[in-house]
Amino acid sequence: MFERIKILVIGAGIAGPAICYWLKRFGFSPVLIEKSATIRKGGQALDIRGIATHIARETGIYDRICDMRTRIECGRFVDIAGNVLHEEQGEKFGLRQDDEVEILRGDLVEILMKTIADVPCRFNQFIVNVQQNDKSVTVNFNDGEIENYDIVIAADGIHSATRSMIFDKNEYQLINLGSYLSTFTIPNYLKLNHMDLECEANHKLVSVNSDHDPKMARAGFMFRSQHVLKDIRDENEQKQFLRDTFRDFGWEVPNILNLMPASEDFYFDAITQVKMNSWTKGRITLLGDAGYCPSPLSGQGNNLALVGAYILAGELKAADGNHIQAFARYNELLHSFVDANQKFGVWVSESFLVKDEVSKAIAEERSHKILAMIKAVSNGIDLPRYE
């Protein structure tokens, strides 16, 4: 029915493949582009919670997510000398209950990509210029190709190039919450078996865990800092900043940092929120972190992406492809859900990375609060039915 409506989707993360799935299911013919040569493997562990679990079932991927879920059985908190402060078992440590599951970001993207095998996906491609009028959007690509589209959906993450091309600087805010996050894989030299070790002190947190592959472990660093990197995307600067920040931290940090250069999936970013009054402009709209990142620490970015993709595609279907009507509804339906999740993201950022070592009482109180709040925010929207 809507095959003649040309839709370009930018970004093969979580939001991009998700919106392609729903667009295709509702009768549209999207095209997906990704600037990288391949999808990024590994990454953070993400939770599928609340309303997002329903969408995962509707997408037909919930069982596959469960098959590939993380299976950390024990969380152990240690001090900087390596002494065990306390530990938590199973779901209590992971804060996942009932239908909620945790999965690595790269695994979730892989699952989503398999649902859109019939959607054209062009890797190593990105836009260098875009212009729009009442009738279409003209897109210039890095390879010199020029094409016209009826709608462009930018799902290209926190550092969205599309957002800076389309929206004026006074139309969006990138709010740095004063912290940084880094993850990468290393050999499992600590011989961890479905276990996560965490050491938190002096506004810094280091974690190491091993799950599916007993030969490998995933290291994670979070820390508070007001320092602003000259180039947030410069990996050399990121790694040096990490070394400087954790130089005197103790515990296993020297060993972990010595293994960092050999890792092939290094990730680093500032804990940032993206705030906007409107995610749409003309025939172009933002989706997921590009428009409303709630903070990587909240664990809600992927859930917002799944919900946003479903609603955006559904409203385009309900409006018979009329982007003006659909975009207005997309903004209207999603804003309160985004606002609640962003407030939660701020609270989580303030609750972690404490000054002193984390006692059992502090850890348990924080866990109970997070569980109560996240249940509310992850279910804080009534999904329309589009079929």
C-alpha positions in Angstrom: 0.0 0.0 0.0 2.8 2.4 0.9 5.6 1.0 -1.3 5.9 4.2 -3.3 6.8 6.2 -0.2 10.6 6.2 -0.1 12.0 6.2 3.4 15.7 6.5 4.3 16.7 5.2 7.7 20.1 6.2 9.0 22.0 4.1 11.5 22.1 0.3 12.0 22.1 0.3 15.8 19.0 -0.6 17.7 16.5 2.0 16.6 17.3 1.8 12.9 16.7 -1.9 12.3 13.7 -1.7 14.7 12.0 1.0 12.7 12.8 -0.8 9.4 11.1 -3.9 10.7 7.9 -2.1 11.6 7.9 0.0 8.4 8.2 -3.1 6.3 5.5 -4.9 8.3 3.2 -2.0 7.8 3.7 -1.9 4.0 6.5 0.6 3.5 9.8 0.1 1.7 12.6 1.5 3.8 16.3 1.6 3.0 18.9 1.4 5.8 22.4 3.0 5.7 25.2 2.6 8.2 28.5 4.5 8.1 30.5 1.6 9.6 31.7 -1.4 7.6 29.8 -3.8 9.8 27.5 -3.8 12.9 29.3 -3.2 16.2 29.8 -6.4 18.2 29.7 -6.6 22.0 29.1 -3.4 23.8 27.2 -2.8 27.0 24.7 -5.2 28.5 21.2 -3.8 27.9 17.9 -4.6 29.6 14.6 -5.3 27.8 12.1 -4.1 30.3 8.4 -3.2 30.7 6.6 -2.2 27.5 9.6 -3.1 25.4 9.2 -6.8 26.3 5.8 -6.6 24.7 7.2 -5.0 21.5 10.0 -7.7 21.4 7.3 -10.4 21.4 5.3 -8.6 18.7 8.5 -8.4 16.7 9.0 -12.1 17.1 12.4 -11.7 18.7 11.7 -12.3 22.4 12.6 -16.0 22.4 15.8 -15.3 20.6 16.7 -12.6 23.1 16.1 -15.1 25.9 18.4 -17.6 24.2 21.2 -15.1 23.9 20.6 -13.3 27.3 23.4 -12.8 29.7 23.6 -15.3 32.5 25.6 -13.7 35.3 24.8 -15.7 38.4 26.7 -13.8 41.0 27.7 -10.2 41.7 30.6 -9.6 44.1 31.6 -6.2 45.4 35.2 -5.8 46.5 37.3 -3.1 48.0 40.4 -1.7 46.3 42.5 -4.3 48.0 40.4 -7.1 46.5 38.6 -8.0 49.8 35.0 -9.1 49.3 32.6 -6.6 50.9 29.4 -8.5 50.0 27.8 -10.4 47.1 24.4 -10.8 45.6 23.0 -13.8 43.7 21.2 -14.2 40.4 18.3 -12.0 39.5 18.7 -9.9 42.7 22.0 -8.7 41.4 20.8 -8.1 37.9 17.6 -6.4 38.9 15.7 -8.3 36.2 12.4 -10.1 37.1 9.5 -11.8 35.4 9.8 -11.3 31.6 12.7 -8.8 31.7 16.0 -10.0 30.2 19.5 -8.6 29.7 21.5 -9.0 26.5 24.6 -7.5 25.0 24.0 -4.6 22.7 25.7 -6.3 19.7 23.7 -9.4 20.2 20.4 -7.4 20.2 21.5 -5.6 17.0 22.3 -8.9 15.3 18.9 -10.3 16.2 17.1 -7.1 14.9 19.1 -7.2 11.7 18.0 -10.7 10.9 14.4 -9.5 11.0 15.0 -7.2 8.1 16.9 -9.4 5.8 14.7 -8.2 2.9 15.4 -4.5 3.6 18.3 -3.0 1.6 21.2 -2.1 3.9 24.2 -0.2 2.7 27.3 -0.2 4.9 30.1 2.3 4.5 27.5 4.9 3.5 26.6 8.2 5.2 25.1 11.5 4.2 27.2 14.6 3.7 24.4 17.0 2.8 20.6 17.1 3.0 18.1 19.6 1.7 14.3 19.4 1.9 11.2 21.1 0.6 7.5 20.5 0.7 7.7 17.6 -1.7 10.9 15.6 -0.9 14.3 15.4 0.8 17.4 15.4 -1.4 20.3 13.5 0.2 23.9 13.6 -0.9 25.9 10.6 0.1 29.6 10.2 0.7 30.1 8.2 -2.5 28.7 11.0 -4.6 25.3 9.5 -5.1 22.3 11.8 -4.8 18.8 10.5 -4.1 15.4 11.9 -3.2 13.2 10.5 -0.4 9.8 11.3 1.0 10.9 10.8 4.6 14.2 10.6 6.4 14.5 8.9 9.8 17.8 9.5 11.6 18.7 6.9 14.2 22.4 7.7 14.3 22.9 7.9 18.0 23.9 10.5 20.6 26.4 12.1 18.3 24.0 12.2 15.4 25.4 14.0 12.4 21.9 14.3 10.9 20.7 16.2 13.9 23.4 18.9 13.6 22.7 19.2 9.8 18.9 19.7 10.2 18.3 21.3 13.6 19.6 24.6 14.8 21.8 24.6 17.9 19.0 26.2 19.9 16.7 23.4 19.0 18.5 20.7 21.0 20.6 20.3 24.1 23.4 17.8 24.8 23.5 17.7 28.6 26.6 16.2 30.1 25.8 14.5 33.4 29.4 14.8 34.6 30.4 11.2 34.1 32.1 8.9 31.5 31.6 5.2 30.6 34.0 2.8 28.9 33.8 -0.9 28.1 36.0 -3.4 26.2 36.8 -7.1 26.2 39.9 -8.7 27.7 41.1 -12.2 28.3 39.4 -13.8 31.3 42.6 -13.9 33.4 40.7 -13.8 36.6 38.9 -17.1 35.7 35.5 -15.7 36.3 32.6 -18.1 35.7 29.2 -16.3 35.1 30.4 -13.7 37.7 30.6 -10.0 37.9 33.2 -8.2 40.1 32.7 -4.6 41.0 34.9 -2.1 42.8 33.4 1.3 43.5 35.2 4.1 45.4 36.2 7.8 45.0 33.5 8.5 42.4 34.8 5.7 40.2 33.5 2.2 39.4 35.4 -0.7 37.7 33.7 -4.0 36.8 34.9 -7.2 35.2 32.6 -10.1 34.3 32.6 -13.2 32.2 29.5 -14.9 30.8 29.0 -16.8 27.5 32.7 -17.2 26.5 34.8 -18.5 29.4 38.0 -17.3 27.7 36.9 -13.7 27.6 35.8 -11.1 30.1 34.2 -7.7 29.7 35.8 -4.7 31.6 33.8 -1.6 32.4 34.8 1.8 33.7 32.5 4.6 35.0 33.7 7.7 36.7 32.8 11.3 37.5 34.9 14.1 35.9 34.3 17.6 34.7 37.1 17.3 32.2 36.0 17.8 28.6 37.9 16.0 25.9 39.1 17.9 23.0 37.7 15.3 20.6 35.1 12.9 22.2 35.6 10.5 19.3 39.4 10.4 19.4 40.2 6.9 20.7 43.8 7.7 21.6 42.6 10.6 23.7 39.9 8.5 25.3 42.4 5.8 26.3 44.9 8.2 27.7 42.1 9.9 29.7 41.1 6.5 31.1 44.7 5.7 32.1 45.2 9.1 33.8 41.9 8.9 35.7 42.5 5.4 37.1 46.3 5.5 37.5 46.2 5.2 41.3 42.8 3.4 41.7 44.3 0.1 42.7 42.6 -3.4 42.6 43.0 -5.1 39.2 43.0 -1.8 37.3 46.7 -1.8 36.2 46.3 -5.3 34.7 43.1 -4.4 33.0 44.5 -1.2 31.5 47.6 -3.1 30.3 45.2 -5.4 28.3 43.2 -2.6 26.9 45.3 -1.8 23.7 44.8 -5.4 22.4 41.0 -5.1 22.7 39.1 -4.8 19.3 35.8 -3.5 20.7 36.9 -0.5 22.8 33.9 1.8 23.6 34.0 5.2 25.4 31.6 8.0 25.8 30.4 10.8 28.0 27.2 10.1 30.0 24.9 12.5 28.1 21.3 13.3 27.6 19.7 14.7 24.4 16.8 17.0 25.1 14.5 18.5 22.4 11.1 20.0 22.3 10.4 18.4 18.9 12.2 15.5 17.2 10.8 16.3 13.8 11.5 19.0 11.2 9.8 19.0 7.8 10.1 15.5 6.4 13.0 14.5 8.7 12.7 13.0 12.2 15.1 11.7 14.9 14.6 8.4 16.5 16.2 6.8 19.6 19.3 8.3 21.2 19.7 10.8 18.4 16.6 12.6 19.7 16.1 11.5 23.3 19.0 9.6 24.9 18.1 9.2 28.5 21.7 8.5 29.7 23.6 5.2 29.1 23.6 4.6 32.8 19.8 4.4 32.9 19.6 1.3 30.8 16.5 2.7 29.1 17.9 3.9 25.8 17.2 0.7 23.9 13.7 0.5 25.4 13.0 4.0 24.3 14.3 3.1 20.8 12.0 0.1 20.5 9.0 2.0 21.7 9.7 5.0 19.6 10.2 2.8 16.5 6.9 1.1 17.0 5.0 4.3 17.5 6.7 6.2 14.6 6.0 3.5 12.1 2.5 2.9 13.5 1.6 6.5 13.2 2.9 6.7 9.6 0.6 3.7 8.9 -2.4 5.2 10.7 -1.9 8.5 8.8 -1.7 6.7 5.4 1.9 7.9 5.0 1.1 11.6 5.8 4.3 12.6 7.6 2.9 15.8 9.0 0.1 14.0 10.9 2.3 11.1 11.9 5.2 13.3 13.2 2.8 15.4 15.3 1.4 12.2 16.9 4.9 10.8 17.4 5.9 13.9 19.4 2.7 13.9 21.3 2.5 10.3 22.3 6.2 9.8 23.3 7.2 13.0 25.1 5.9 12.1 28.6 7.5 8.6 28.4 10.8 10.2 27.4 10.6 12.8 30.1 10.1 10.2 32.8 13.0 8.1 31.6 15.3 11.1 31.4 14.5 12.1 34.9 15.3 8.5 35.9 18.6 8.7 34.0 19.6 11.8 36.0 18.7 10.1 39.3 20.8 7.0 38.4 23.8 9.1 37.4 23.6 10.8 40.8 23.2 7.5 42.7 26.2 5.7 41.4 29.9 6.6 41.7 29.8 7.4 45.4 32.8 8.8 47.3 33.3 5.9 49.7 33.4 2.1 49.2 29.9 0.7 48.7 28.6 -1.1 51.8 26.1 -3.9 51.6 23.4 -1.5 53.0 24.1 1.2 50.4 24.1 -1.3 47.6 20.8 -3.0 48.7 19.1 0.3 49.3 20.2 1.6 45.9 19.0 -1.7 44.2 15.6 -1.5 45.8 15.1 2.1 44.7 16.3 1.4 41.1 14.0 -1.6 40.8 10.9 0.4 42.0 11.6 3.4 39.8 12.5 1.5 36.7 9.3 -0.6 36.8 7.4 2.6 36.8 9.2 4.4 34.0 9.6 1.3 31.7 5.8 0.8 31.8 4.9 4.5 31.7 3.1 4.5 28.3 0.0 2.9 26.8 0.8 1.5 23.3 -1.6 2.2 20.5 -2.7 -0.8 18.4 -2.0 -0.3 14.7 -3.1 -3.7 13.4 
